[in-house]
Amino acid sequence: MVKKILHLEGLAFFLIALFFYYQLEGNWLLFIALLFTPDISMIGYLKDKKLGAILYNIVHNYVLSIAIILIGILFKNTFIVQLGIILLAHVGLDRLLGFGLKYPSNFKDTHLQKI
């Protein structure tokens, strides 16, 4: 039951991100082009599992996306806000699909599997 709630939470964040991106009249081609760029953070796995998990987790969380959005608002920079929203959408989509934060033991060991 808890896992389903977390998946629904991911869906909610994804839909909220789409709504606000639409409200800001963002470029949808840019949205699509950048939606999966946060996955570049998996490059750390080329060195080892620990670095891979650290880099992945730094990028794939709601806190970073909200921080980027707030920085964009603070500096009145719509483009930065849009980047934060795209990251929020990515993280929400990941959670919806069952991709959680990584443990350093293995790429497939995530916080969603421990619930």
Secondary structure as UniProt FT lines:
FT   HELIX           2..23
FT   TURN            24..25
FT   HELIX           28..34
FT   TURN            35..36
FT   HELIX           37..46
FT   HELIX           49..59
FT   HELIX           62..74
FT   TURN            75..76
FT   HELIX           78..96
FT   TURN            97..98
FT   STRAND          102..103
FT   TURN            104..105
FT   STRAND          106..110
FT   TURN            111..114
//
